[in-house]
């Protein structure tokens, strides 16, 4: 047993290490099952493994929301969950006095933001950042939050206010279907992926009632209109008008059934989002009437037909490109729907206008086939982006309240998650750039929350070191040289852009950045940026052209000439707009490039977030197949890294990931005081005496402090270094700090404490083994001596009991035998035959005197001879020979003159046969034998083979009288 403790057995040693690890995990987690931990900060220690295990355990029991400090992690259930988002549950969270004590939910975050606005003396605007990759549930989460606020923040006091509140609520909720129809699309990862970012302001008045809302959008993926990846679809609205239009509308919009459009891939797929009637009804609630809707759908149909326009190369470069046979009809239909002259449309698409010189001379140059396709796509993207922006303006005008009617707002930010595809371009660069900025904001807010906790515990913040993503941001947006600045500079240069040349410039100018990587195996020009969520390779081909987002002036001029009622609104002929579209060459690029505009809008958004109290919801997709009850750890881990939770965990690990209360710390590590012989035992006695009694928090803290100091003074003995004050701010940061209510430590200190604890436990185990073996040996010796004494005593007792039983039995037999002999002698002497004969002779004399002599003799013969028959028939059955003769002679009273009379008389005295005759034989006679009550009455001690045995007593029972 001692060898097992010392670890001489490798298998037992491994088992002990596993059990120790489980014991430590049980101690750190508070012995609570993982699915019951509603906050990832309660997972101890905070590691990727424990976080994944906790999320998986909760997901498998249909618990989809988990707190992570200031962040809510939302797992997509991929199935309808009854009652999870019901109005009754919304009211329950809203009516609860402490909603944070309820189960984690998006309604908890919503109610917290609402109460923050309501309870503060000077209300501070709130914001909720909903992030996650495509398909994680961001859109659904934002929609449910808007429904929650529409329910809890509309409590009117009059009927007019009630009707107005209902109208505002309905308009806010109806803005979702319209925004999703025009801004969402089906991708490889999600059937309803938002292809734009949006920030929704829910406006509240002084009574915290919702009076309106405002929507701000960011970076619509307008390239999807003309270019869709394989197995993906265009925006939902195109499929809705093709599948949901009536026969009359199909004729009006030139959309016959079975039509094939090159910009409408995978039309056979039917999705839930293809509901055209829901979109039209929502547009009606937003004050978009039926004629305006008809004009919108005409423009969309014209864009679909424009996508079927295909060009062929011209044999003469001086001549414009020719149309294919099928494209002529498409150009005619598109021009008709957009109300544009067909010849002007073709001329604008195939011929480029160039202005040069001080005189602004105009030159017309035919475009190549690729340039024609680019101008066609540019026209479609321009119209769709203007249409989308106009819809946002219409929605805002319908749901936005007057500036003086609201005082605070709650913002919902639904942004794209971190993206990394095989082919990444400018869109992914902007999206990941936005995620980097939001991650920096999140880390700053998280560290601020950590700093507040450390300040409450009396700890310094300066010792926590973490690696932020400022280096990556400097690479993307830094000054004077960054990726964005180099791309913008390429746009300003009046020369054709080369992908290889752009790659060379980026690698040479930013070679010193640690976040810039290289992919030497890539055949295409590209560069690698190491983001906080992982490296991403961006292709430089087409990067500059997308950043320019060139809009030829002749395209805008053509659309301004259209008499179409909607196009005149989208493209007004305003002189101010013309001056904005034609600024000087030095100021044009920064205002028109995609990166510059996106950076400006992102800075504006971050300014709004910094002036609000942020709350974070991280949406996680458990698997890419959309299957319920399926949790793939690798995919979840990549999303945790992408949304920044892993970075948060790393920041926590850089500080003090292990946080144990004073009470638990003392209970587990108090035995380390054995390593210091000078530790006072009185403290332990006082703590033990008061441990189970109720104390105030101040008294308990005062009792625990000396014990904590004694335990902390054992750390130098464990490390083998000199004693240093815990929490020293000088020199190397201390790996352990003792706060007011908790002990903060690193993993290294935890390992030291556990090894010291195991050392003390090993010593205690040895002492227990020695004491136990000594106790067992002494106990066995005592048992052996006691067994010997008990055996001797039992044997003597058994012998005495046996002798006593024999003596008692002999005494009983002796007394019983004596009583039986005396009783038999008494009975024999009392009932002698002589007394009976005397009595009978007297009776005979009396009869003889009264009867005739003959009858008298007959009666005497009967009286004398009837016992003879009785004896011969019963009593003397076993008597033979001489004994039989003696009985007959005695009964007949033969003369005793013979020599045998003496022996006969002696034999009669010794016989045990008939003792008495009580009555005359009248009627039938029955013999009854009654057993003697004596115990040994029927047993003869020394039976004689010549003795005659018989009845103890013969009773005669007369049944009926017999007259002789």
C-alpha positions, 0 to 999 in steps of 0.5 A: 500500500505504501508503494502505491502511495509513492507511485511505484506502480505506473498504472496506479500513478496514472489513475491517481493523476486522472482522479486528481484532475477530476477532483481539481475540476470538481473543486474549481467548478463547484461540483455543478454539472456543466449544463447547469453553468449558465455563465462561462465565467463560472467554468474554472479554469477558463480554457477552450476545452471547458468552454466547448464542453459547457456549451455542448452540454447545454446544447444537448439539453436544449439550453441555447443561451449562455452568459459569458461575462458581458456577452450572451452566447446564442446557439442556433437550435435549427428547430422550432422550440415551442414557447422560446420566443412567445409573448408570455415569456417576454412579459415574464422577463419584463415583469420579473424583479430580477431578470438576471436570475432567470435563465439566460435569454436574449430577453434578459439582454433586452430587459437589461438595456430597457431598465438601464434607460429607464432607471438611470437619473441621466439616461444613457443610450444602450446598444446591442451588438449582434454578431456571428457568421452567416446562418448563426441566427443574427437576423432572427435574434434582431427580429426577436429583440424588435418584437420584445421592445415592441411588446414591452415598450408600448404601454399607452395611457389613452386610446389614441396613444394605444392606436398610435403605439400599435401603428408604430409597432406594426411599422417597425416589425414590417420593416424586417420583411422588406429589408430582408427581401431586398438585402438578404440572399441564399448563400452556401451557409445560410438560406437567409443571409444578410448581405448588408449591415444595419444599425436600428435605433429604437427611439424612446420618449421620457416615459420610456415608450417607443415612439419610433425607429431609424435604420442605418445600413452599411456596405450592401453587397450590390455586386451580387446583383450581377455576380453570384457564386456557385450554388448561391442565389441572387437577392430574394426579391428577384425570386419573389417577383418571378414566382409570386406575380399574377398572370396580369403582372407577368404580362406587364413585367415581361416575366413569362413562366419558364423564363431563364435569366442569367442573373437568376441562378437556382430558380428551382429552389423554393425557400420560405423567404420566397413569399411575395405576398408578405413583402407586398403587405409589409410595403403597404404598411410602410406607406408604399402604395400599389402603383409605387410597388408596381414601378419598383417591380418593373425596374427589377424586371428590367434589371433581370432582362438587362442581365441577359444582354450579351456582347460579342467582340467586333472584328474592327476595333473602331466599331462597337461590340455586337449583340447576340441574337437573344440579347436583342430582345432582352435589350428591347424589353429592358429599355421598355421596362426602364423607359429608356430609348433602346439606341441610347441604352446600347450606345451608353453600354458600348461606347465610352465618352472621354473628356480631355484637355482644358477645353473639355473636348469629348472623345467617343471610344468603342468599348471592348467586350469586357468593358461592355460587360462591366458597364452593363453590370455597373448600370444594374448595381447602380440602379439596385443600390439607389433603389435599396437606399431609397427604400431605407429612406422610405422606411425611416420616414415611415417609422422615424419619430420627430427629433423632439419626441424622443430622448434616448434610444436602444440600438441594434447592430446586426453586422456580418461575421468574420468571413474567410472563403477560398476567394476573398476580395474587397467585400471580405476585406471591408467586412473583416476590417469592420470586425477588427474595429468591433473586436477592439471596441469589445476588448476595450469594454471587456477590459473595462469590466475586468478593471471594475471587478479588480478595483472592487477587489482592491487589485491593481490593473496595470499587471494585466498584459494582453495582446490587442489587435491594434497591429492588424488595424494599423496594417489595414487603416494605418497612416501614412501607409496601409493596405487601404491607402495603397489601394486608394492610391492605385485608384487615383493613378490614371493607369491600368491596375495590375494585380501582381504590381499591387501585391508587390507594392503591398509586400514591399511597403508593409514588409515590417508588419507582423500581421502581413503574411505571404503565401508562396504556393499561391499561383494568383497574386494575393496577400495574407492578413493575420486577423484576430480570428485567423489568417485570410488570403485576399486576391488582388485581382479586381481589387482596385476596380471594386474599390473605384466602383466607377460610375460612368457619367453617361450612365447616370445621365442616361438614367436621369433622362428616363421618364420613369416615375421611380427613376426620376426619384432615384436619379434627380437632375439636381445641380448640386448632385452634378457638382458632387459627382464631378469634383476636382481630381484630387478630392474625387478618389477619397469621396468615391472609393468604397474603402473610404466611404465604408471607413467613414461610416464605420467611424461614425458607427463606432462613435455612436457605440462609444457613447452608449452602453454596449451589450454583446450577443454572439450567435454561434452555428453548431454545425454547417448542415443545419441539423438539430442536436448536432454539435461539432466542436471544430466548427464551433471553435472556429466561430468562437475565434471569429467572434472574439470569445477566444480572444476574450478567454486569452485576455482572461488567461493573461490576467487571473483566470482562476478566481476562488472565494476566500471560504473555498480557498481556505477549506481546500488549502488550509492543510498547507499550513502544515508546511510552516511549523510556526503557523499558529494553531489557535487560528485553526481552533478559532476558525473550526469553532466558528466555522459552522456557526453563523457569522456576519460577512465582516466577521468571517472576513476577519477570521479568514484573513489570518488563515489566508496569510498563513497559506500564502506564506507557504508559497515560497516554500513551494517554489523554493524562493525567498518570501515576497509580499503577495501582490507586490507591484515592484519587479515581476508581477505577482502571480497571486493576488488576494482581493477583498472577497476572492483570491486571484491566481494564475494557472502556475500558482494553482499547480503549485498549490495543488502540488503542495497540497498533494505533498501534504496529503501524501505525508498524511497518507503515510501517517495514516497508513502507519497508524492504521497498520499499527492499529490493525496489528494491535487489534489482531493481537487483542482479538487473538487473546480474546478468542482464546479466552472465549473458547476456554470459557465456552468449553468449560461452560458447555461441560458444566451445562452437560453435567448439570443436564445429566444430573437433573435428568437422573434426579427427575427419573429417580423421583418419578420412579419412586413416586410411581412405585409408591402410587402402585403400592398404594393402589394395590393395597387399597383395592385388595381382592379380599375386601372386594370378596368380603363385600361380595360374600355379604351380597351373596348371603343376602341374595341366597336368603331371598332367592331359591337355592338353584338361582342362588347357585347359578348367580354365584357361578356367574359372579365367580366365573365371568372374570375368568372369561375376561382374563382369558380373552384380554388380560392373559393374551400374552401369558402362556403355560404355567402362568396361565394356569395360575391365573385360572386357578386364582379366578376359580379359587381352587383349593390350595392344598397342593404344593404349588399353592404357595407359588401361585399365591406369590405369583398372584401378588407379583402380577401386574394384571387385573387390579379390580372388578368394579361392577357386574357384567351387564350388557356390552363391555368396553375396556378403556386404558387411561395413560398414567400422568407420570412421566416414566409410568409405562417404563420399567427400569429392569423389565423381567421376561417373566413379568405379566404386564397389563392395564393400570386400571380397568373401567367397565362402562355399562351401555344398557342393562341386561336382565338375567 
